């Protein structure tokens, strides 16, 4: 397997299918906690899946419009195993390195360290639970393998916010929203804090 997308040298936000000459992304509404598509496992993508380039472009457009650092396909209502990421790196102290991890992963597999896993408690949020955050423990480093938008093998790995984001997006594709991992009281609080109105 050839790692084909790891830690671009600079923040290359905007490196989407659109800027590469692909379809122009349309911003789609973000699905909210409680909508079925967020609470069931997504389906494997195949090479026959139609309109994949458009879907990926729409995912980037929707993620940027919502100012997210990652987006799973079911967050725009499509129950397929794809996520996109444009996530700033942080060092071990949580300070930004100035670089971002940008990519598309189709049919991702999450790999967490074998043996000892360090857990880190940080505040987490989700576009599908707008306006709420909660402290959640995540494994400190994570790696995802899968395929990029051109069906080339891809591997993305990271620590800090990137590791958290990879775990968060892979959770989405399993039908798990981060608040599902919270203790019951904290989950109720996060859902109470959220603003599910469309602001229209
Ligand atoms: Zn989310």
Boltz pocket constraint, residues with backbone or C-beta under 6 A from the ligand:
constraints:
  - pocket:
      binder: B
      contacts: [[A, 70], [A, 125], [A, 126], [A, 127], [A, 128], [A, 168], [A, 172], [A, 178]]
      max_distance: 6.0
